[in-house]
Amino acid sequence: MLDLDGPTPLFQQIAAILRARIADGTYPADKRMPSARAIAEEFGVTRGTAVAALDLLKEEGLIYGVRGRGTFPRARD
């Protein structure tokens, strides 16, 4: 799934996978996504790498976080 020896950083690879899951409806709009810890476990990376992937998606406006509740995909027009 992840290319550990490739030129693309792991957090960017994970963000691309999460982006695809949002696009295909695996993670529906306004429904809680897996936590950074769960994402880290799924991909076998550190929590920091998972957080970096989520932060990238937040910067792109694809997801938003609610303190104490989780991270959610934004509804798309």
N, C-alpha and C positions, 0 to 999 in steps of 0.2 A: 504494500500500500504506500508506504513512504520510501523515498529514495534517500537512504542514509549517506550515500557517497556522491550524490548529485550536487550541482552548484546552487540549487534553490534551498534557502534555509528551511528548516523543519517547520517553523511557525507559519511560513508562507504556504507550505504544502498542506498543512492542517487547515489553514484558513480557506484554501481552495476547495478542500473536501467539504468543509462546513458550509461554504458558499453554495456548493452544488446541492447539498442536502436542503438548504433553505429554498433554493430555486425549484427543486422537484417536490417540495411539500413534505419531506421527511420531518422537517421542523416547521410546523405551520405558524403563521403570523400570530403573535401575541400569546403563544403557548410556550411555557418554560422549556428552555434548552437544557441539555446536560450541563452539569457544573464543570468548572475548570478541572477539578480533581478527577471527575469521571472521564473527561476528554483526555487528560493526561494518562489515565490508566488504559483507556482504549487504544491509544497510539503508542504507549510505552515510552513516553517522554516525561520530562519534569513538569510540575505544575506551572512553573514560570514560562515554559514554552507554550503551554496551553493558554495561559493568560495573554501572552503576546499575540497569539492567533486571534483570540477574542477581541483584544484591543484593536487589532487591524480591522476587523469587521465593524467595530463600533466607529472607527474613524471613517469608514466607507459609508456609514449610515445604514448598514444592513441590520444591525441589532442594537438593542438598548438594554441597560441594566437598571434594576430596581433594587436598591439597598435592602438586604434582608429577604428578598424574594427570588432573585435570580436574573438570568439573562434571557431575552425574548427577541425573536425576529420581528422586524418592523413590517407592517402591512404595506404592500406595494400597490400602486395605482394601476 
